[in-house]
Amino acid sequence: MITFSDRGVIMPSSPIRKLTPLAAQAAAKGVKIYHLNIGQPDLPTPQKALDALKTIDRSILEYSPSQGFLSLREKMVGYYRKFNIDITPDDIIVTTGGSEAVLFAFMACLNPGDEIIVPEPAYANYMAFAVSAGAIIKTVTSKIENGFALPPVEEIEAMIGPRTKAILICNPNNPTGYIYTAEEMEKIRQIVSKHNLFLFSDEVYREFDFTGAEYISTLHLEGLEENVVLIDSVSKRYSECGIRIGAIVTRNKGLREIIMKFCQARLSPPLIGQIVAEASIEGTEDYSKAVFEEYRDRRNFFMEELNSIPGVFSPAPSGAFYTVAALPVEDAEDFCKWCLTDFVYEEDGKKETIMMAPAAGFYSTPGLGLNQVRLAYVLKINDLKRALLILRKALETYNSR
């Protein structure tokens, strides 16, 4: 019997996409599905970016430099300057989405068996990238009861052992929407400095900070110039998930040289994606303001309505466009599947249901998050209103069986 790699066997399935076949079957039966499971914005891409795509004037669609076009990286420097982040184009390596940025950072910094400390719940693909790199995720648990704040420093330090090589944070957080406070960022800085660790920081949602407080990036933290590896992407801020343009940003020259070996092996990041991304950075300030205000309004509406459903609790997210909610069910994954296979809300001749992401897949610790789901409020308010009505009705029917 032919066998497969151990790496492939233990690779976790995505909790965000694992129920897609069930959704496809429901859609084939004429059921409209409100997708709360995935962070795919429904807002249009900037017209300036679409115009750049439509007017590409090249006779050859050639390889780009492995680190990405200099012109794009120069514009990115200006973008970061708006957030008081002072870097050079050489500090930036363009990647095929934020996903490749995470994978290359892991591959360049970690040996097989090295450990990364990650607050959970966490973006599920971090686990998959760690498996790909042969690294081990060690989690400290943030709790829904206190809004998913950073776990106590003592818990984090207790996890540090001889194989610990890095801490990874996502800020604003996916899946919880939590944003670390200045005090929490200082605690992280102290731990990283004390133990000389890498600090991987996924900051792709920085545009969506609803706190009103000053934005704090890991690149602002003093004394960590050689430690910080920032992960970024244009996917969410410009509604450009499909162009697959991300970035690694680090002031560590030696690390950049290592990462470039992986970049050269995959040849180049997407040519057309870079053209679109470059066109998005300047002259889109009004677009970004409108997008921020739209997500803020969606968040305010969604959280009030969500928490009005009997038995549901979700702390208000400070940023991004996600929230984790505890539902009045024992097995949220079973409930999510049931919504796609057995439940249909019918009204005025329409058949509708919802799709959610079971939150247990965002935890590494067995048994956690079993009654939780991650919800993405990336739909128009009228659609969110409808989706929450369906969730309310689904819970009533599920719990009265």
N, C-alpha and C positions, 0 to 999 in steps of 0.2 A: 504493500500500500504506500503510495506516495505521501510524503508529509510536508508540512509547511513550516515556516520559520517560527521559533518561539516568540519573536518580536511581533509577528503578524497575529499570532493566536491571542496574545495578551493585550493587543491594541484595543482600547475601549471604543465602543460605538458612540457616536455623537448623540447626546440626549436632545439636541436641537433638531436633528434630522432623522432620528431612528424611526419615528412614526410616519415618515413620508409615504411609504407604501400604503398604509391604512388611509391616509388622506387622499391619495390618488384613487383608491377604490371608492371612497365616499363621493369624490368629485365626479367620478364616472357615472354615479347614480343620480346626478343632477343636484347634489347637495352643495350649497354655497358654504365655503369655509372661511371663517375669520381667523387669519394667521396671527396669533399672539406668540408664536413659538420662536420666531427668528427675527433678528435685528436687521431686516431689510426695509430701509426707509421707503415710504411711498411718495415722498416729496421729489419734485423734479430736479435733475442735475442742472447746475447753472447753465444758462443759455450760452454764455461765453465759452464754456467748455464744449458744449454740443456743436457750436459753430466751428471751433477749432478741429473737431473730429470731421465735420462735413467738408472742410476746406483744406484737408491735408494735400499738399502739393509736393509729392515725391515720386520720382520714377522708380526708386528701389526702396522697399521696406527692409532696411538693413539692420544688422546687429547694432545695438548701442554699446557704449562702454560698459564694462562689467559693474562698475560702481554707479552707473546711471549718468545721464547727461549733466554736464557742468551747469548748463543754463537752468535746469530744474533745481539743482542743489543750491545755486545762488539765490533763486527765488525763495527756496525753503528757508534759507538763512534770514531773509527779510520777514518771513512769516513768524519764525521763532522769536525774532527781535520784538514783535508785538507783545510777547509774553515775558519779556525781560530775560530771555535766554540768549546768551552770547556765545555763538559758535561760528565755525568757518565751514565753507563747502567741503573741505577735506574731512570734517567730522561726520559727514553724512554719507551713508551708503544706501542707494535705492534698491529696494527688494521687490519681489513678486508678492505683493500684499504684506500685511502685518504677520501673516502666518509664516512666511519664509523668514521674516526677520527673527521671530522667536526661535525657529528651528536652527538657523545659522548661529544665533547667539548661544544656544545650548551646545551645538556641535563644536563651537570655537572655544568655549569656556570650561566645558565639563568632560571628564573622562567617564567611561562606563563604571557605574557604581557610585559616582558622586551624587550628593544629595542637594536638593533645592527645597527650602522652606517656603511654603505658600499658604497664606490665609485661605481657608475654605468657608463657604462655597467659592469656587473659582471657575473661570472659563475652562470648559471641559477639554478643549484642545491642548491646553498646557500639558495635560497628562499624556496625550497622544504624542506630542513632540518630545516629551521626556523619554517615553518608550523608544522613539526613533533614535534618540541620542544615547540610549543605554543608561540614562540617568534615573534617579529615584526621587519622586515627589514625596515630601514629608509635610503633612499639613498641621496647622494650628487652627482651631475652629472658632470662627466668629459666630455670634448667636443672633437669631432673629429678635430675641427679647430686648436686646439693647441696640437694635438697628444695624447690626453687623459691624460694629466698631472694631478697631484693631484689638486682637486678643492681648492680654497683659504681657508686658515685656518678659516677665518671669517664665511664662509659658513658651515664648519664642526661644529664649536662651536655653531653656531645658531641652529643646530639640536639637541644639547645636552639638555636633559630634565630630570625630576626626574626618569623616567623609563629607561634611557640610561644606559646600562651595559657594552657595548663593542664596539670596532671598529674592522672591519674585512678588511684586505687587501689581495690581491693576487699579488705576486711579485716574478718573472715576471708574468705579468697579463694574465689571460685568461678571456675575449676573445681578448684583444687589443694588447697584446705583449709589453705593456709599462713596463718599469722598473723605479721604484722611485729613484730619485737622493738622494745624501747624505743630501742635504738641506731639501728635502721633508721628508726623514726618521726622521730627527731631529724635524721637525714640528710635525710629528705624535707622536714622543716620548714625546714632551712637552705636547701635548693634553692629552695623556693617563696618564701621570704622574700627571698633574694638576687636572684631574677629577677622578683619581683612577679607571680607566676602565680596563677591560680585552682587550688585543690586540691579536686577532686571526690572524695568518699569514700563508697563504697558499703559500708555497715556493717549490712546486713540480717541477718547471721548472728551478731551479737555475743553472743547467748545461748549459742551453741555454741562455747565456748572451753575446750579440754581441757588447756591448758597449766598452769593453776593460777596463772599470773602475773597481775598487775594489768592489767585491761583498759585499753588506751590508745586513745582516740578522737581523731580529728583536731580535735574541738572542745576537747580538752585542751591543744592545742599553743599556746603563748604567742606572741603577736605576729601571729597569722594570723586575727584576728577578721574582717577584711574579705575574706579569701581563701577560707575554707573553705565548701564547699557539701556538706552531708551528705545522702546518699540513704538513705531508710529504707523499711520495709514491715512490715506485720503478717503477711504471707503465711506465712512459715516458722515464726515463733516461736509462733503460735497455730494452725497448720495451717488457715489461712484464705486459701489462694491464690485462691479463687473470688470473694471479696468485693471484691477490687481496691482495697485501701486502702494507700497509701504516703504518703510525706512528703518534702518538702524542708525542711531545717533550716539556716538561715544567720543570722548576726548582722549581715550586710550589708544595711542598710535599703534602700539604693538598688537593690540587686539584687532584693530582695523586691518592690519596686514594679514592676520590669520583669517579673518572673515573673508577677505578678498580672495583667498584661495578657493573657498566654497563658491563665491560669486563667479569666479573665472570658470569653475567646473560646470556651472549651469549656464555659462556664456553671458547672457544679458537679461536684464529685466524687460518687461514688455515695451516695445517701441511706441506703439500707438497709445498705450496707457500713459506713458510719460508725457506725450504731447498734450493729452487731455488734462492731466494733472497740472502741468505747468501753466496752462491757460486758466486754471481755476483759482490760482493763488492770489493774483492781483486783480483789482476791479470788481470783486465780488463781496465787498463789505456789506452792502445792502441785503444781498442774498443771505449772508451768514446771520445778520441781525434778524431777518424775518424767520429763518429756520429756527433759531434759538427761541424766539418768542412763541412759535408754533408748538415746539416741544414742551416749553414751559406750561403753556395752556393745556396741552394734552395731559401732562403729568398732573396738574392740579385737578382737572376733571376726573381723570382715571382713578387717582388714589382715593378721592372722596367717595366715588361710586363703588369702587372695589371694596373698601372697608365697610360699606353699608350693607353688604351681603351677609346674612346671618352665618356666624361661625368662621368668617374669613378675617385674617389679620395680615397686614403688610405694612412695615415701616416705610415712611415717606422717603423715597430715594433723593439724594442730594444732587445727583448728576446722571449722565448717560441717558438712556431711555428704556431702562429695565427695572423690574422690581421682582423680588421673591416673596411669594405669598403662601401662608399656611392655610390649607383648606380643611373643612370639617370632614375629612375622609382619612382612612387608615393607609391607603395605598394610592398615592397620587398618580403613579404610572398606570395603574389599572383604570383609574378614572379618566385619564387622558386618552387611553386606548378606547374605552367605552364611548367617549364622546364622538369618536370617529367611526365606530363600528355599530353601535346599538342605539345611539341617541340622535334624534332629529327634532329640531324645533320647527313646527309648522305654523305659519300665520299668513293669511292672505294668499294662499297658494304657493308660498315660498318654503323651501326646505333649507334649513341652516344649521350649522354647528360651529364649534370652535376648535382650534388646535393650540395646544400649550406644550411647553417643554418640562418634563418631569425633573424636579430639582435634585433628586438623589444623584443624578449623573454629574452634578457639579460638586459633589463631595467625594473625597477619597475614603473617608472613614465609613465603613459599613454600618448601615442602620440609620444614618443621618439623612435628613431631608425627605423622608419617606412620604410625609403628608404635604410636601411643598411643591410649588411649580414656579418656574421663571416665566414672567410675562413681559412682552415687549410692547410698549404703547407707541407703535410706529404707524398706526392707522389714523385716519381722520376722526375727529371727535364724534361725528354721527355714527361711524362704524364702531368706534370704541363703545359707544352707548349701547349699540345693538349687541356687540360681543358680550358685554357684561350682563345684559338682560339674559342672553342665552346661557351664560355661566350660572346665573342665579337659578334659572329653570332646570338646568342640568343637575345641579347639586340637589335640588329638591327631589327630582325624579330618582337620582342615583341612591339617595339615602332613604327613600321610601319603598325601595324594592322588597 
